Structure formats: C-alpha cells, structure tokens
Amino acid sequence: MLSTGGGGGALYLGVLTSLFHLSGPVAAATSLFTAFPSLVVGSIGHYKTGNIRFKVGNRMIIAAIPATIVGSLLSPYIPKIIYTWIIAIILIILGIQILVQFIFPSKNKKKSKFDNLKATLFGVISGLMVGVAGLSGGGPILAGLLLLNLDMVRAVATSSYVLVGTSAIGLIFHLNGNIDWSIGISLMIGAIIGAIVAPRLLSKVNPIKFNTYVKPLMSVLIIFMGIKMII
C-alpha cells in the first residue's frame, strides 16, 4: 500500500477479521503492528528520493497525533456504527472532490490562506481513524495532500511520513497484549519488502504521467473505501 501512500490499515483489518477471524481489538492491534515497520522503511526510502514535503507533513502530524490519543481514549465509548458512518461519508466526499479536481483542474495553483487549516483538518481526521478503529488513517491524509495540489508521487511520500507518527501512537494505545504475533509477523515481512521496493519504483516514474493515471484511480479507491465501510 505504500506505493499509493496508505499504510494498508483497512486492508489488513479486512483480512485479519474476515480471513483469519480475529476479534476487533486483536485485529486493530495486529494491523498497526504490521503496518508500522513498513511505514518506517518506506518513509526512509522516500526521504532518500527527496519526495517528502515536510512542511505540510509536519502540520498534519502535529494535528494527527493529539487526535490519535483522544480517539484511542474515547474508542471504548464511541458506538461503532456512528463512527463508521461519519468516516465513510468523509472518505466519499474527499474522493469525489479529488475526482472533480482531476476532471476540472483549477488554473490557480497558488497557495490558499486556508491550506494550513485544511492540512490540520485532514490530520485530525486521520488521527481519529487510527485512534478509534486501529486503521492507518492513510485515506484522508492522501486525499488531503492531493487536494492541496501535491502530485501523486510527493503525496504518496508525504503520506507515508505522516502515517509513521500516527501509527506509532495508535500502536501504543492499541497494544494491550492483543497482537497475534504469528499472523502479524508474517504479514509484516511482506509489507516491509513492498516498502523497500515502492520508493525506488516511484523515483523512476514520470510524475506527470503517474499523476494522470493514478490520481483518478485513487479517487475511485477512496470512494470505494467509504462505501465499503457501510455495506
């Protein structure tokens, strides 16, 4: 998932609950345990290629980490159905916005005075996803970076960097001895291999072509993620 800027939390949760039949708390902790090392490895690779945009990434991290802590503390008291619908609607809206932005590109690429506020908001949403449900929170981070006019290559790299911070905090709060070590380690090995390869592949692609082909695909994927959460 690092080639698309996500930590793979939603994918891991789906696999762990449906295929391996793990309970929610165990699946959440195992998912974060699986994703975190690959995010670290992938971020190091993206740093070496120079594609991480630290200014916007740091702003998102500053907003996301407190939200992750708050979400982790509140997670036992939030009805799952309410949380699921809220996040699903947000993802669908973000996906539609990215698709519209791609079809009708704005001629004005200058920095907006609201960009910092937008980055903070996307960071908060991501942090809540990590804290409450054990997801990686990559969806809103990547969507936010694309809506802030980063191309796909730099959005992917910056997203991986942000998710290192949120996943680390989320893992601490979701740990509680709930990790299924045998399954988690097996998945983690595969994820690390992918994280090593992805930055090198992205450094060799044409950013304009990659943006043209992958950005609309990502918008559809984000919309699909939102719909999948409620059906």
N, C-alpha and C positions, 0 to 999 in steps of 0.2 A: 504493500500500500504506500510505501514511501515514494514511489515514482509518481503518485498522484497527490502527495502531500498529506495523507492521512496516516494515523497510527494504526488503523485497522481494527480499532476497538469494537465497532459494530459488527464487523465480520467475525472477529474472534468470539464475541459474545454469542452470536448466532450459531457458530459451530460448536461451541462449548455446551450450550444449553440444548440444542436440537440433536446433535450427533453424539455427544458424549454424556448427555443427560445430567449435567452438573446443575446444582441449585443456583439461584440468582446470586447470592453473596459470594459463593465459591467461583462462579463464572466471572464475576466482576473483578475479583482479586487476581485470578489467573490471567484474565485478559490484559490487565495493566502490567502484570509481571512479564507477560510475553512481549508486549509492545515496547516497554521502556528501553531495554538494551538496544533493540534495533533502531529506535529513535535516536539514541546517543550516537551509535555508529553512523547512521545516515546523516546526522547533523554535522559530524566531523568531516564527512566526505563533502557535504555541501559547502562547508566553510572553506575547505581547500580549493574548491572551484570558484569561490568568490561570489556565489549567488544569493547568500543570505542578506536580507535587508534588515540590519539590526535596529534601526531607529523605530520602524513600525512594529517590528517583532518584540522589542523590549516594552513598548507601550502595551501591547497585547498581554505579555507575560505579567506585567505589573497589575493589570486588571484581572487576569485569569486566576492567578494563584490565590488571592483572597476569596474569590468566588468558589474556587475548588474547595477551600477549607470550609466555607459556610455551607456549601452543598453537601459535603461529607457529614457535617454535624447535623444537618436537617434531614438527610436522606431517610432515616427511620420514621420520620413523621410526615413525609410527603406521599400522598396516595399515588401509586404508580400510574394510574390511568390519567390523572391530571397532568403529571409531569410529561408523560408520553405525548399527549395531545399538544401541549404547548411547544415542545421541541419539534414535533413533526410539522406543525404549522410554520414555525420559524424556518425550518430547512426548506420547505416547499416554496415559501416566499423568496428566500435567498436564491434558490435555484432558478426561479422564474426571473428574478432580477438579473442574474448573470446571463441568462439566455437572451433577454431583451437587450442588455448591454452589448452582447455579441452581434445581434441582428441589426441593431440601430446604434452603432458606436458614436459616442459623443466626440465632437470635434475639439472640445475643450478638455485637454488633459492636465490642466494646471491643478495644483493642489488646492483643495477646498478648505475653507476655515472649519468645516465640520469633519474633516478627515480624522483628526485626533479623537474626536468624540466617537466616530464610527469604529475606529480601531479598539477603543476602550470597550464599547458595547459588544463587539464580536468576542473580545477576550472574556468578558463576563459570561456570555452565553456558553462559550466553550468550557470555562471553568465549572459552571453548574452541571454541564453534561458529565464531566469527569467525576465531580464530587458526588452527585446524586446517583448516577447509574453505573459508574465504572467504565463509561465509554472514553475513547481517546479524545473526543472533542474536536477532531480534525475537520469535520464538516463546516461549521461556522467560521473557523479560522481561515480555511482555504477560500471559502466563499467571500469572506470579508476582504481578504487580500486581493482577490480578483476584482471585487467591486471598487477597491482603492486603486485600480488600474495597474497592478503589477502583472507582468506577463506570467504565463503558466510556469516557466522554469524557475523564476525567482519566487513566485508564490508557493510552489512546492517546497523549495529550500527553506524559506522563512517559516512556513507552516511546521515543518519538521523541527525547527529550532524552538518554536513556541511550545510545541507539544512535549518536549523534553521536560520543561518546567512543570507543566500541569500534570503530566503522567507521574512524575516523581512524587508530588504532593498527594495525588489521588491514591497511589500505591501505598503510601504510608498509612493513610486513613482506612483503606480497604483491606489491609493486610490481615490482622487479627487471626493469623493461623489458618486462613481459609484457602490458601493456594493449593491446587492439585499439582504437585511438583512434577510428576511423571509426564502428564499431558503438557503442562506449561513449558517445561524444558524442551520437549520435542518440537513444539510449535515455535519456540524462541529461536532455536537453531536455524530453522528455515527462514524466519523473519530477518535474522542477522545477515544471512547470506544475501537476501534480497536487498537489504540496506547497504551492503558493501557495493553491490553492482549498480544500483539505481543512480547515485550521484555521478558515477563515471559515464553512464549512458546519457544522462541529461546534459552533461558538459559537452557532448559531441553533437547534439541535435541543433537544428536551426530554430532559434527561439520563435521567430515569426511563424514558421510552418507548424511548429509544435503547438503554439497558441491557437492557430487557426483550426487545427484538427481536434485538439484535446479539450479546449475550453468549452465548446458546446456539449461535448460528451460528459464533462464534469458537471455541467449544469443539470443535465438529464439525470445523472447518477445521484446528485444531491436531492433532486425532486423525488426520485425513486426511493431514496433512503427515508425521506419524510413520509411517503405514502406507506412504505413497508412497515413503519413503526405503528401504524394504526389499523392495519388489516391483518 
